[in-house]
Amino acid sequence: MALPLSADQFLAVLKKSGARVVEHGNWRTNNRNHKGAWGPVHGVMIHHTGPYSTEAGMVELCRTGYTSLPGPLCHGVIDRSGTVHLVGYGRANHAGSGDDDVLRAVIAEKTLPPDNEANTDGNPHFYGFECINTGGGQAWPAAQLDAMHKVSAALCRAHGWTARSVIAHKEWQPGKPDPAGIAMDDFRTAVAELLITKPDPDTEDEPEYAPFPGADYFRVGRRSALITAMGKRLVAEGCGKYAKGPGPNWTDADRRSYAAWQRKLRYSGDDADGIPGPTSWAKLRVPNP
């Protein structure tokens, strides 16, 4: 479970991504919070706008909405130059109803099942970006795709999520086609590559922490400097259960140490299984080796 970023944090995270960001009007308070919850947030949802007359007109439409669907219709509009236009923050009319099995998979950061029902409101749970494209076979400019990848990775980094927390509208709600022409597995691969790339230290104001590599990473046979760094942080938190070490190989001692950390965070039962998850990992703040 993750609390939404504040509007100022959201702005700072997107600017730090390297994308060009433009603010529109009262975007910080332009929301539908009076209609329901905003949060907990679990991921990022990517859309395409569909046919449009002008890009400026589409940005304004996403800000204000229309009679049958009031705005904001997303949090940010990404135009074809790669500029991110902030039009709202909080609950927005973008995700609509989708599949509860998909939501559970996003939370667990597992492979998405087919979206075959619309029984769950997604508006409280996803950051939403409308990306300007007709959806009728129009090519996606490299600059636009780059910005889409960057903002997705920036929000995943901020919350300690992996690229599996980024989904398409078409993966959430049956019958939706957007974003057309984008293979989301390839999109998530591009986001994952950004997550393992160290940001420019000249643009970082905070210590650099390793992004969550996914629960499947922590298994017998895994050897990496990241596991050593994790173990050192567990020892520093008073949770180390090592007779010797920690070292680079994932062992039962690592699992027992991480379970102690989960219990320190007041996890219990099956939630304290010793396998890192995105929330407990973010709180551990493992340095990027």
Buried (B, 14 or more C-beta within 10 A) or exposed (E): EBEBBEBEEBBBBBBBBBBBBBEBEEBBEBBBBEEEEBBEBBBBBBBBBBEBEEBEEBBBBBBBBEEEEEBBBBBBBBBBEBBBBBBBBBBBBBBBBBBBBBBBBBBEBEEBEEBEBBEBBBBBBBBBBBBBBEBEEBEBBEBBBBBBBBBBBBBBBBBBBBBBBBBBBBBBBEEBEBBBBBEBEEBBEBBBEBBEEEBEEEEEEEEEBBBBBBBEBBEEEBEBEBBBBBBBBBBEBEBBBBEEBBBBBBBEBBBBBBBBBBBBBEBEEEEBBBBBBBBBBBEBBBEBE
